[in-house]
Every structure is written in C-alpha cells, then in structure tokens.
C-alpha cells in the first residue's frame, strides 16, 4: 500500500493556503469538480512539487441497483490519468433510484445515502465494484458513509459488510472516522466494534472531519472543527494499524489557515501517540461482532457471485421506495423511523438549495433574499431528476411559468439568464414554448 502521509482536501477557496501549508504530503480533490484538460493552476503546481493528488468521486452510486454508468466511469478514469493519481476513491452509497428497473421516474438524491447491509445489497455492490475496477486504470478504494437513517432488517454489521466486500472484490477501503462517529450518535453503532472486524490491511487512507449535533442528531457537515470523539476513533484505528494516509476534510465555512494547520497537527499527534502505544483503546460499551469468525477471517465466501439479477430488482424497488419518500413525499416505507426520515428529507432539500446556489450563483444574485424560500417551495413539489445544473434551469423555468418573480425587472433578468443557458433547444418537454415566446416578448418590450 502506497504511503501517502498527511493531507488535506483541496478546495478552490483554500487553494492558496494549501500551497503554503507546511507538511502537506498529498491532497484530495472532488473528481467531478475538475476538468482533465483544464486543471487549476494550484493543482498543477502542487503536482509539480511532488504532492500526490487523489480524485475522490461522489456520483457513481456503486451501492445503487443499476450497473455503473459507463460515462461516469470514463470520466473518473480520465481524471485519474490527468492527475497521475495512484488510486481513485468513491463511496459505498446510492445516489439515485427509479428508472428502468422499477418502471418509475428516475430520482436523484443529490446526496450519499446508505445501502442496506443485506445479502442482496452486498451482491449488487460487489458486482458493481468489479465493473468499476475493470474500467479504472488505478486501484479503487471505497468510503464508508455517514447516515441519519437505518434500514430495517439488516443482516450484517458495518464491519462484517466491509470485510466481506473486501474479501470478494479485493477493493481497498477509505475509512472515514468522522462517519463512524456519526453512525455512533445517529444509529447507536459502536465504532470500536466496527474497527475490530475491518481488514486493516485493505485501508488505503483515512478521512477526518468535523460536524455538529442538533436535537440528538449528528450532522456530518465538513464545516466545523474536528471534535475530540472523532480524534479518539482515529486513535483507536491507529492502534490497530498505522494508516498509509490521513486526510482532513473541510468543504465550507473555512477558518484561517492557522486553524487548519492546528487541526492537521492534532491529527499527526493522535496517530503518532497511538502508534507509540500511548493511547488506550476504549473499553466501555464495546460490542462483539455478531459472527466472531468474520473478525478472524474464517468465513467461507462463495467462489462466484450468487448472481445479482434478482437482487438488483429487489434492491431497486427498496431504494426507489425510500428515495421517493425522501424527495417526492410518498408514504414512508415500512420499518423506517418516520422522524428520522423527516430530518433526512429536510437535510436533502436544504443541501439541494445550497448546491444550486454554488452551481448557479447568479440565481441568488438575481432573486436576492427570496431565493431560498422560492427554491425550497419548488423542491418540495419537484424532485431532482437530472443533476444540479438541470435542476437550476428547472427552478428558473418553474418560476417564470408561474409569472414570478412579481418584480418585472427581476423577472426580466431571470428570463435572460434562462434563455442564455437553454439555447435553441428547450431543456425539457414541459410547455416551455410558451415561456420562450413570453420571454422574447418581454425582452422586446424592455428594449423598446
């Protein structure tokens, strides 16, 4: 396993600070946010300086019922080659559901959602991982995710699920200790028990991040300082094995560079103390693995996959039902915690509004203080079906078709923005011909 050292998530907002930080051995970049032919100057300079750059994907949805999208795999492979990366990483999650397998409307979550720890989900995930491995030019590592909700009827613990995934595919693991803490608070899962069953030799690197607790729910925000409980889990992991790399994630609400450097120093010190045996492993509330043979590596796994065809169908129906409840207002599937699903649904809608504001910053600029309330009202009646950029256009289109905003000048600016981005071909089969004619008429009147 390649030694990476200590790194930080590269983001445009802190690019200059990252270049000046001492002791940065590597950086991780969100794969979908870079273009292979137009790499940011900061990334090029870091790479020329010998700093390793790892692309971190967020849109493959390898835990979903569908086979991985060929175009997304190709794009991830291109980024790995452009960055000369030693590996690429993704998530054990699903991000979309519906479509052909369920004969229903395709839905996008806009967020990483947990897969059920069942045999069906594991069979599908293993097959999807093999497809991805065959398409990628470098090794793949998968990250455990944070979750607000739990699936009913799960058949394995997280440690057991990850252990068998590695055994069947040879995939590496990106262990996020902040996500283990999130799942401890939100789902009552013991992080030490999960670490006890992990195949530590498969760990590619480790994520460390901050969050906050509200009303008994931990939100993995990546916008707050790393709390002590997360560092404690990092120490627990480092008492098992010295991780090849450890990376600090921060996505927004960036503090001064000195504060980020202090967090990196705390991470280094935690790993060093654990490696030197100076950190005692937690003993309270420890849970044993459901099957001790798993932690000893004695479980017999099938030589061939049991076949994921029927499993895909069952998983597709379950995931579509859950996602539809979260973003489409359909009834909550049996066995789920209704209160938690409401929290997750609100979090998805809020994140959707935040991302649209970043993807299309002109929209909050045009709409001003009314942007967020207007978008949330739109999101409650219109699930996302085609990604964030299409969502931004759909939001503007929905406002204009309703004759909003009421201010004529703001409506003119929004119409102009929409026309500039849709071009001669309407973005959807909705009745946009009327919108285009109305927009053209308004613009003509304004020019007159």
Secondary structure, 3 states (H helix, E strand, C coil): CCCCEEEEECCHHHHHHHHHCCCCCEEEEEHHHCCCCCCCHHHHHHHHCCCEEEEECCCCCCCCCCCCCHHHHHHHHHHHHHCCCCEEEEECCEEEEEECCCCEEEEEEEEEECCCCCHHHHHHHHHHHHHHHHHCCCEEEEECCCCCCCCCCCCCCHHHHHHHHHHHHCCEEEEEHHHHHHHHHHHCCCHHHHHHHCCHHHEEEEEECCCEEECCEEECCCCCCCCHHHHHHHHHHHHHCCCCEEEECCCCCCCCHHHHHHHHHHHHHHHHHHHCCCCCCCCCCCCCCCCHHHHCCCCCCCCCCCCCHHHHHHHHHHHHHHHHHHHCCCCCCCCCCHHHHHHHHHHHHHHHHHHHHHHCHHHHHHHHHHHHHHHHHHHHHCCCCCCHHHHHHHHHHHHHHCCCCCCHHHHHHHHHHHHHHHCCCCCCCCCHHHHHHHHHHHHHHHHC
